Amino acid sequence: MRFMASKNDYDLLETTVDTGVEINLDPSAEIAAVIDDLESLLKNGEVIGKLTAGGINASLALVAIDGLRHYLAGEKASAADDFGTVAEEIRARLAIADVTGAKA
């Protein structure tokens, strides 16, 4: 004979128990790994070629990654410098493209 569980049956697997202990997760290792993977991709010759063909400068993208890495580490001044450099370069390339009609 088989018994079917009712909706009111106690299911230990679906019960949350509060231990009173706060769990602090530190995602920095996972974030660093993702950023490292992205950095590796941006250093790959085929990826650089594809980005360059689309008017994207991989070196600027790498500086932006450095900025993100600095920001996530709490190094806001370094992050601001990196992001400022990227923004300045992109604006300069856009201005040149507007004048010449080329890709920025």
Secondary structure as UniProt FT lines:
FT   TURN            7..8
FT   HELIX           12..14
FT   HELIX           28..42
FT   HELIX           45..53
FT   TURN            54..55
FT   HELIX           58..72
FT   TURN            73..74
FT   HELIX           76..100
//
